[in-house]
């Protein structure tokens, strides 16, 4: 890409596609407080109904690709759905059975580990670790216990004889039906919920198309394209997230289980299965999954080496999974910001308990997709999405307003990794300055704020000197790729525009009427330097009539004056006339900075009107005009001056005749 920089291969289609759309974003309607409260209250008090439906919906998203795959190989819909659901719930039931068995075995062995825990506590006391904290906590607990015993023990009156307590034994005789009810009762609710979820998943998979049509008719019949796209994206993103997360968790859990078994941690299979399940909980899940084996390692062995080896195992697997496995398997992320994941986890946990914590991420993904495609819920994407909510030029202008050119430079350097410098200035920086000019015209920007924005923009240009130098050095690469190879690599067509080489051309860039114009001129000057031109800069104050004759224009070939205000045509005409009077062989160009550009015919007509050599509306046209080899346009004499010259000889003729 850099090899074509000096030759200036510019794509015929606009660069930075999708970066700059409109100068002002549409206003977004937010839901009322009553609506939000009503929705949250319905989810909270109706969790017995909504929670199974949410679980069934997510399982439907996860099993839909499997059902489609079975249908493609010739299996009818009903057998494919039943086989998929039974297979999934068989795996879940087997998982639950293994976990329950391992937990029961662990509970029986806990008393065996008590002596090791006491040994470690004594060793901490003997070595003085904690600075007496353990002793103080023990004393505090003992005092609280004594106080509670003292309050509970009632003192008998002095005149009453003390009565000895009489031991009483209560024998409850339960009927066999009551015993059976006590055993089965706690199991009815979870079994009923599981059965309900199975039935709902089966019917959702069987009637998936019908449910989709009903949803479209309910919320999006007027825009079938948008609603269909929303449903497809939600199903694809949630299903892919669940599938990839399951694969990542399995890749994480298998080495953890093997490592714990090799280290000698009891019930290694239990900890591996818990690690697999808890990694569905964002951020805190892996920590909880590691704390339990660490505590058991503390109880199993008398020393500390096993604890350190166990901690090292979890840290190593977390680093490998987070930095290698997840980036490799995730072709696309969930679309949620990290803060949104944490907030969503807190909200859904408060709403639906531990199951809400597990379901928080996929449920929030569905809400973000809904907000992306349904205008009424756009605030959800703004709150929880990971896409920038401000256009790049608006974001840059906000940083300039805040007087923070460093952060603006960071964003610019990120964009310059893939884009050229002139593209960044043309599509991001100049539109940001145009926003500042609009605020100045509206009267909402004071003088101090305007100077701060201009100074920040100038600092941004200075910070990008290294990037500009790197582009210039890449352009001077002695072994560049051939034109055909580079065009093929970059997808450049034959009819693309070429930026000319600026070697041996001297250009003066100046601002038109204010500090913001000076900042735009500095950006143009830096782009011309990358093209190899000799560039000097002048401020808008140097363009005053009293100062313009002091400009050193002897070695300058072209002067380019930029205006962010499009109502500066008269001022531009006067500047062109004054500059050409100072040096008749000087080329003078005017740039009326615009985000969208204008018609070339309009630019030619305006150039003829103000007697300029060229008029440009964007960075590319300004560079082409500044580095053009066309001869300068001669200064036009005003009509009144020509009339005076014709009238002067006529007045002198009678005097000559009289003599």
C-alpha positions in Angstrom: 0.0 0.0 0.0 2.8 2.4 0.8 4.6 1.6 -2.5 1.9 3.5 -4.4 1.9 6.5 -2.0 4.3 8.7 -4.0 2.5 7.7 -7.2 -0.6 8.5 -5.3 -2.8 5.5 -6.2 -6.1 6.6 -4.8 -9.1 4.2 -4.9 -11.8 5.5 -7.1 -14.3 4.7 -4.4 -14.2 6.8 -1.2 -11.7 5.7 1.5 -12.6 4.9 5.0 -15.9 3.4 4.0 -18.5 3.8 6.7 -16.4 6.1 8.9 -18.1 9.4 8.1 -21.8 9.4 7.4 -23.6 12.5 8.5 -22.4 15.6 10.3 -25.1 15.2 13.0 -26.5 11.9 14.3 -30.3 11.6 14.6 -31.8 12.1 18.0 -32.4 8.9 19.8 -35.6 8.4 21.8 -35.1 6.9 25.2 -37.7 4.9 27.0 -39.5 6.5 29.9 -38.7 5.6 33.5 -42.1 4.0 33.9 -41.5 1.7 30.9 -38.1 0.5 32.2 -39.5 0.0 35.8 -42.5 -2.0 34.4 -40.3 -4.2 32.2 -37.9 -5.0 35.1 -40.7 -5.6 37.5 -42.4 -8.0 35.0 -39.1 -9.9 34.6 -38.5 -10.0 38.3 -41.9 -11.1 39.5 -42.5 -13.3 36.5 -39.2 -15.1 36.7 -40.9 -18.4 37.3 -42.3 -18.1 33.8 -39.7 -16.1 32.0 -36.6 -18.0 33.2 -37.6 -21.3 31.6 -38.6 -19.6 28.4 -35.2 -17.8 28.3 -33.3 -21.0 28.8 -35.4 -22.7 26.2 -34.8 -19.9 23.7 -31.1 -20.0 24.2 -31.0 -23.8 23.8 -33.1 -23.4 20.7 -30.5 -21.0 19.2 -27.8 -23.5 20.2 -29.5 -26.6 18.7 -30.9 -25.0 15.6 -27.6 -25.5 13.6 -27.6 -29.2 14.6 -31.2 -29.7 13.5 -30.4 -28.0 10.2 -27.4 -30.2 9.7 -29.4 -33.4 10.4 -32.1 -32.2 7.9 -29.5 -31.6 5.2 -28.4 -35.3 5.4 -32.0 -36.4 4.8 -33.4 -36.9 8.3 -37.0 -35.5 8.6 -37.6 -32.5 10.9 -39.4 -34.3 13.8 -36.7 -37.1 14.2 -34.0 -34.5 13.8 -35.5 -32.3 16.5 -36.1 -35.1 18.9 -32.6 -36.6 18.4 -31.0 -33.2 19.0 -33.0 -32.4 22.1 -32.6 -35.8 23.6 -28.9 -35.8 22.9 -28.4 -32.4 24.5 -30.4 -33.2 27.6 -28.7 -36.6 28.0 -25.4 -34.8 28.1 -26.7 -32.3 30.6 -28.2 -35.1 32.8 -24.9 -37.1 32.6 -23.0 -34.0 33.6 -25.3 -33.3 36.5 -25.1 -37.0 37.7 -21.3 -37.0 37.6 -21.1 -33.7 39.5 -23.6 -34.9 42.2 -21.6 -38.2 42.6 -18.3 -36.3 42.9 -19.8 -33.8 45.4 -21.1 -36.7 47.6 -17.7 -38.4 47.6 -16.0 -35.1 48.4 -18.4 -34.5 51.4 -17.5 -37.8 52.9 -13.7 -37.1 52.7 -13.8 -33.6 54.1 -13.2 -34.7 57.7 -10.0 -36.5 56.6 -8.5 -33.1 55.5 -9.2 -31.3 58.8 -5.8 -32.1 60.3 -3.9 -30.6 57.3 -5.9 -27.4 57.6 -5.2 -27.1 61.3 -1.5 -27.8 60.7 -1.3 -24.9 58.2 -3.1 -22.6 60.6 -0.6 -23.4 63.4 2.3 -22.9 61.0 1.0 -19.4 60.1 0.7 -18.6 63.8 4.2 -19.8 64.5 5.8 -17.9 61.7 3.9 -14.7 62.6 2.3 -14.4 59.1 -0.5 -11.8 59.2 0.9 -9.8 62.1 -1.4 -11.3 64.7 -4.5 -11.0 62.6 -5.5 -14.6 63.1 -5.2 -14.4 66.8 -7.2 -11.2 66.9 -10.0 -12.7 64.8 -10.1 -15.8 67.1 -10.4 -13.6 70.2 -13.1 -11.5 68.6 -15.1 -14.6 67.7 -14.7 -16.0 71.2 -15.9 -12.8 72.8 -19.0 -12.6 70.5 -19.8 -16.2 71.4 -19.5 -15.6 75.1 -21.7 -12.5 74.9 -24.4 -14.4 73.0 -24.3 -17.2 75.6 -24.5 -14.6 78.4 -27.6 -13.0 76.9 -29.4 -16.3 76.2 -28.8 -17.7 79.8 -31.5 -16.3 82.1 -30.6 -15.7 85.7 -33.1 -17.2 88.2 -34.6 -14.9 90.9 -33.0 -15.0 94.4 -36.1 -16.1 96.2 -37.0 -18.9 93.7 -35.3 -22.3 93.9 -33.1 -23.3 91.0 -34.8 -25.9 88.8 -32.8 -28.5 87.0 -33.6 -28.9 83.3 -35.5 -32.0 82.5 -34.3 -33.8 79.3 -37.1 -34.3 76.8 -37.0 -36.6 73.8 -39.4 -36.0 71.0 -40.2 -39.0 68.8 -42.0 -38.3 65.6 -43.8 -41.1 63.9 -44.1 -40.4 60.2 -46.2 -42.4 57.9 -44.6 -44.0 54.8 -46.4 -41.5 52.6 -45.0 -38.5 54.4 -41.5 -39.9 54.2 -41.9 -40.4 50.4 -43.3 -36.9 50.1 -40.3 -35.4 52.0 -37.9 -37.2 49.7 -39.7 -36.4 46.4 -41.0 -33.0 47.2 -37.7 -31.1 46.8 -37.1 -32.8 43.4 -40.5 -32.0 41.9 -39.7 -28.3 41.2 -36.4 -28.8 39.3 -37.7 -31.8 37.4 -40.9 -30.0 36.4 -38.8 -27.0 35.2 -36.5 -29.3 33.3 -39.4 -31.1 31.7 -41.1 -27.8 30.8 -37.8 -26.6 29.2 -37.5 -29.8 27.1 -41.1 -29.4 25.8 -40.6 -25.7 25.0 -37.4 -26.4 23.2 -38.9 -29.2 21.1 -41.9 -27.0 20.0 -39.6 -24.0 19.3 -37.5 -26.1 17.0 -40.5 -27.7 15.3 -42.2 -24.4 14.8 -39.2 -22.2 14.3 -40.3 -20.8 10.9 -43.8 -20.1 12.2 -42.6 -18.3 15.3 -40.3 -16.2 13.1 -43.2 -15.2 10.8 -45.3 -14.3 13.8 -42.5 -12.2 15.3 -42.1 -10.4 12.0 -45.8 -9.8 11.8 -45.9 -8.5 15.3 -42.9 -6.1 15.4 -41.6 -5.6 11.9 -44.1 -6.2 9.2 -43.5 -2.8 7.7 -39.8 -3.5 7.3 -39.3 -7.2 6.4 -35.7 -6.7 5.4 -34.6 -5.2 8.7 -36.6 -7.6 10.9 -35.3 -10.7 9.0 -31.8 -9.4 9.3 -32.2 -8.9 13.0 -33.5 -12.4 13.5 -30.7 -14.0 11.4 -28.0 -12.0 13.2 -29.4 -12.8 16.7 -29.6 -16.5 15.9 -26.2 -16.6 14.3 -24.4 -14.5 16.9 -25.9 -16.2 20.0 -25.6 -19.7 18.5 -22.0 -19.1 17.5 -21.2 -17.6 20.9 -22.6 -20.6 22.8 -20.9 -23.1 20.5 -17.5 -21.4 20.5 -17.7 -20.9 24.3 -18.5 -24.6 24.7 -15.5 -25.6 22.6 -13.2 -23.1 24.4 -14.4 -24.4 27.8 -13.8 -28.0 26.8 -10.3 -27.2 25.6 -9.8 -25.4 28.9 -11.3 -28.1 31.1 -9.6 -31.2 29.7 -6.0 -30.1 30.5 -7.1 -28.8 33.9 -8.7 -32.1 34.8 -5.6 -34.0 33.6 -3.3 -31.6 35.5 -5.2 -31.8 38.7 -5.2 -35.6 38.5 -1.5 -35.7 37.9 -0.9 -33.3 40.9 -3.0 -35.6 43.1 -6.0 -33.3 43.8 -9.0 -35.5 44.8 -12.1 -35.4 42.6 -10.2 -33.9 39.7 -13.1 -34.8 37.3 -15.4 -32.7 39.5 -13.2 -29.6 39.3 -12.7 -30.0 35.6 -16.5 -30.2 35.0 -17.1 -27.2 37.3 -14.4 -25.2 35.4 -16.1 -26.1 32.1 -19.5 -24.8 33.4 -18.2 -21.8 35.3 -16.4 -20.4 32.3 -19.8 -19.5 30.9 -19.9 -16.9 33.6 -17.9 -13.9 32.4 -14.8 -12.9 34.3 -15.7 -14.2 37.8 -16.5 -17.8 36.6 -12.9 -18.9 36.0 -11.9 -17.4 39.4 -14.5 -19.3 41.3 -13.6 -22.5 39.4 -10.0 -22.1 40.5 -10.6 -21.2 44.2 -12.3 -24.5 45.1 -9.4 -26.7 43.9 -6.9 -24.3 45.5 -8.7 -24.7 48.8 -8.7 -28.5 48.4 -5.0 -28.4 47.6 -4.5 -26.5 50.8 -6.3 -29.2 52.8 -4.8 -32.3 51.1 -1.1 -31.8 51.6 0.7 -30.5 54.7 3.1 -28.3 52.7 2.5 -25.4 50.3 4.0 -26.7 47.1 0.8 -28.4 46.0 -1.1 -25.1 46.3 1.5 -23.3 44.2 1.5 -26.0 41.5 -2.3 -25.9 41.4 -2.3 -22.1 41.1 0.3 -22.2 38.4 -1.8 -24.7 36.4 -4.9 -22.5 36.4 -2.9 -19.4 35.6 -1.1 -21.1 32.7 -4.3 -22.5 31.2 -6.1 -19.2 31.6 -3.2 -17.4 29.7 -3.2 -20.0 26.9 -6.9 -20.0 26.6 -7.3 -16.2 26.7 -4.5 -15.4 24.3 -4.4 -18.3 22.0 -7.5 -20.5 21.9 -10.2 -17.8 22.1 -8.7 -15.5 19.4 -8.2 -18.5 17.2 -11.7 -19.9 17.6 -13.7 -16.7 17.8 -14.2 -15.4 14.3 -16.4 -12.7 15.7 -16.9 -11.4 19.2 -20.2 -11.1 21.1 -20.5 -7.4 20.3 -20.6 -6.4 23.9 -18.2 -4.0 25.7 -16.3 -5.4 28.7 -18.1 -3.0 31.1 -21.5 -4.1 29.6 -20.7 -7.7 30.3 -20.0 -7.0 34.0 -23.1 -4.8 34.4 -25.2 -7.3 32.6 -23.9 -10.1 34.9 -24.8 -8.0 38.0 -28.3 -7.2 36.6 -29.3 -10.7 35.5 -27.9 -12.2 38.8 -30.1 -9.8 40.8 -33.0 -10.5 38.6 -32.9 -14.3 38.2 -30.2 -15.6 40.6 -27.3 -17.9 39.6 -29.0 -19.0 36.4 -29.3 -15.4 35.4 -25.6 -15.0 35.9 -25.0 -17.9 33.4 -27.5 -16.5 30.9 -26.4 -12.9 31.2 -24.1 -12.7 28.2 -26.3 -14.4 25.6 -29.4 -12.6 26.8 -27.6 -9.2 26.5 -26.3 -10.2 23.1 -29.9 -10.6 22.0 -30.8 -7.2 23.4 -27.9 -5.6 21.6 -29.0 -7.2 18.3 -32.5 -6.0 18.9 -31.3 -2.4 19.5 -29.2 -2.5 16.3 -32.1 -3.2 14.0 -35.1 -1.8 15.8 -35.1 2.0 16.2 -37.2 1.9 19.4 -34.5 -0.1 21.2 -31.4 1.7 19.8 -30.4 2.8 23.3 -29.6 -0.8 24.1 -26.9 -1.0 21.5 -25.5 2.4 22.6 -25.4 1.2 26.2 -24.1 -2.3 25.8 -22.5 -2.5 22.3 -18.8 -2.4 21.7 -19.0 -0.3 18.5 -18.1 3.4 18.7 -21.2 5.4 19.3 -19.7 8.6 17.8 -18.5 9.0 14.3 -14.7 9.3 14.1 -14.8 13.0 13.1 -17.2 13.8 16.0 -15.0 11.8 18.4 -11.9 13.7 17.3 -13.7 17.0 17.6 -14.8 16.1 21.2 -11.1 15.4 22.1 -10.1 18.7 20.5 -12.7 20.5 22.5 -11.4 18.8 25.7 -7.9 19.9 24.9 -6.6 16.3 24.7 -4.5 16.0 21.5 -2.7 12.9 23.0 -5.8 10.7 22.9 -6.7 12.1 19.5 -3.2 11.2 18.3 -3.7 7.6 19.6 -6.9 7.2 17.5 -5.3 8.7 14.5 -2.3 6.4 14.7 -4.6 3.4 14.9 -6.4 4.5 11.7 -3.1 5.3 10.0 -2.1 1.6 10.4 -4.5 0.9 7.5 -5.1 4.3 5.9 -3.0 7.0 4.4 -2.4 10.3 6.1 -4.4 12.3 3.5 -7.4 10.0 4.0 -7.4 10.6 7.7 -7.2 14.3 7.2 -9.8 14.4 4.4 -12.4 12.1 6.1 -11.9 12.7 9.8 -9.8 15.7 10.8 -11.2 18.3 8.3 -14.8 17.3 9.1 -13.9 17.7 12.8 -12.7 21.2 12.2 -15.9 21.8 10.1 -17.9 20.9 13.3 -15.9 23.5 15.1 -16.5 26.1 12.5 -20.3 25.4 12.6 -20.2 25.9 16.4 -18.3 29.2 15.9 -20.9 30.4 13.4 -23.8 29.4 15.7 -22.1 31.4 18.5 -21.7 28.5 20.9 -17.9 28.5 20.8 -16.1 31.3 22.5 -12.7 32.8 21.6 -10.8 30.8 24.2 -12.4 27.6 23.3 -11.7 28.2 19.6 -8.1 28.9 20.3 -7.9 25.7 22.4 -9.4 23.6 19.6 -7.0 25.1 17.1 -4.0 24.6 19.3 -5.0 21.0 19.9 -5.4 20.4 16.2 -1.9 21.9 15.6 -0.5 19.7 18.2 -2.2 16.7 16.6 -0.5 17.6 13.3 2.9 17.9 15.1 2.4 14.5 16.8 1.8 12.9 13.4 5.1 14.1 12.0 6.7 10.7 12.6 3.8 9.0 10.7 4.2 11.4 7.8 8.0 10.8 7.8 7.4 7.1 7.7 5.1 7.4 4.7 7.6 9.5 2.9 10.4 7.0 3.6 8.2 4.1 2.4 7.5 6.1 -0.8 11.3 6.4 -1.4 11.8 2.6 -1.1 14.4 1.7 -3.7 12.7 -1.6 -4.5 9.0 -1.0 -4.6 6.5 -3.5 -5.9 5.6 -3.3 -9.6 2.6 -1.3 -10.4 0.6 -4.3 -11.6 1.4 -6.3 -8.5 0.6 -3.5 -6.2 -2.7 -2.7 -7.9 -3.7 -6.3 -7.8 -2.8 -6.5 -4.1 -4.7 -3.4 -3.2 -7.6 -3.8 -5.5 -6.8 -0.6 -7.4 -8.3 -0.2 -10.8 -6.6 1.3 -13.9 -8.7 4.5 -13.9 -7.7 5.6 -10.4 -6.5 9.1 -9.7 -2.7 9.6 -9.1 -1.3 12.2 -6.7 1.6 13.9 -8.4 5.2 14.0 -7.2 5.9 17.3 -5.5 9.7 17.3 -5.9 11.1 20.8 -6.9 7.7 22.4 -6.2 7.4 25.1 -3.5 4.1 25.6 -1.9 2.9 28.1 0.8 -0.2 27.0 2.8 -2.1 29.6 4.7 -5.3 29.9 6.7 -8.0 32.2 5.4 -9.8 33.9 8.3 -9.1 32.2 11.7 -7.1 29.8 13.8 -9.2 26.8 12.7 -8.3 27.7 9.1 -4.6 27.7 10.1 -5.0 24.2 11.5 -6.5 22.9 8.3 -3.7 24.6 6.3 -1.1 22.8 8.6 -2.8 19.4 7.7 -2.5 20.2 4.0 1.1 21.3 4.4 2.0 18.0 6.0 0.3 16.0 3.2 2.3 18.0 0.6 5.5 17.3 2.5 4.8 13.6 2.2 4.5 14.1 -1.5 8.0 15.6 -1.6 7.1 19.3 -2.0 8.9 22.1 -0.2 6.3 23.6 2.0 6.1 26.7 4.1 3.1 27.9 6.3 1.5 31.2 7.0 -1.2 32.2 9.4 -4.4 34.0 8.7 -2.9 37.1 10.2 -0.2 37.1 7.5 -2.9 37.4 4.9 -4.0 40.8 6.1 -3.5 43.6 3.6 -0.8 45.2 5.8 1.2 42.0 6.1 0.7 40.3 2.8 3.5 42.2 1.1 6.0 41.1 3.7 5.5 37.4 2.7 8.6 35.9 1.1 7.2 34.7 -2.2 10.3 34.8 -4.3 10.9 31.0 -4.2 7.2 30.0 -3.9 5.4 28.5 -6.9 1.9 28.2 -5.5 0.0 29.7 -2.6 -3.0 27.7 -1.2 -5.4 29.5 1.1 -8.0 27.4 2.9 -11.4 28.5 4.3 -13.7 26.4 6.5 -16.4 28.9 6.1 -18.1 28.6 2.7 -19.3 32.2 2.9 -15.8 33.6 2.4 -15.9 33.9 -1.4 -15.5 37.7 -1.4 -12.6 37.5 1.0 -11.0 34.8 -1.1 -11.3 37.1 -4.2 -9.5 39.9 -2.5 -6.7 37.6 -1.3 -6.2 36.2 -4.8 -6.0 39.7 -6.2 -3.5 40.9 -3.6 -1.2 37.8 -3.9 -1.1 38.1 -7.7 -0.3 41.8 -7.4 2.7 40.9 -5.2 4.0 38.3 -7.7 2.3 38.0 -11.1 3.9 34.6 -11.8 2.4 33.1 -8.7 -0.2 30.3 -8.8 -2.9 30.9 -6.2 -5.5 28.3 -5.2 -8.4 28.5 -2.8 -9.8 25.6 -0.8 -13.3 25.8 0.6 -13.1 22.8 2.9 -16.1 20.5 2.6 -16.9 17.0 3.8 -18.9 15.9 0.7 -17.1 17.9 -1.9 -18.8 19.7 -4.8 -19.2 19.4 -8.6 -16.0 20.0 -10.6 -17.9 22.4 -12.9 -18.8 24.5 -9.9 -15.2 24.6 -8.8 -14.1 25.7 -12.3 -16.8 28.4 -12.5 -15.9 29.7 -9.0 -12.2 29.8 -9.9 -12.9 31.9 -12.9 -15.1 34.2 -10.9 -12.4 34.9 -8.2 -9.5 34.8 -10.6 -7.9 31.8 -8.8 -5.8 29.2 -10.6 -7.9 26.5 -9.0 -10.7 26.0 -6.4 -10.8 22.8 -4.4 -13.2 21.4 -1.8 -11.3 18.4 -0.4 -7.8 17.3 0.4 -7.2 15.4 -2.8 -8.3 18.3 -5.1 -6.1 20.6 -3.0 -3.0 18.5 -3.4 -3.7 18.0 -7.2 -4.1 21.8 -7.6 -1.1 22.7 -5.5 1.3 20.3 -7.3 0.0 21.0 -10.8 2.4 22.2 -13.5 -0.2 24.4 -15.2 0.9 28.0 -15.9 -0.5 30.7 -13.6 -3.7 32.5 -14.5 -3.1 36.2 -15.4 -4.7 38.8 -13.1 -7.9 40.2 -14.6 -8.2 44.0 -14.7 -11.5 45.2 -13.2 -14.0 46.7 -15.6 -13.9 50.2 -13.9 -10.1 50.4 -14.4 -10.5 49.5 -18.0 -13.1 52.2 -18.4 -10.9 54.8 -16.8 -8.0 53.9 -19.2 -10.3 54.4 -22.2 -11.6 57.7 -20.9 -8.3 59.4 -20.0 -7.1 59.9 -23.7 -10.5 61.3 -24.7 -10.2 64.1 -22.0 -6.7 65.1 -23.2 -7.6 65.4 -26.9 -9.2 68.9 -26.8 -6.2 70.4 -24.9 -3.9 69.1 -27.6 -6.0 70.6 -30.3 -6.0 74.0 -28.6 -2.3 74.1 -28.3 
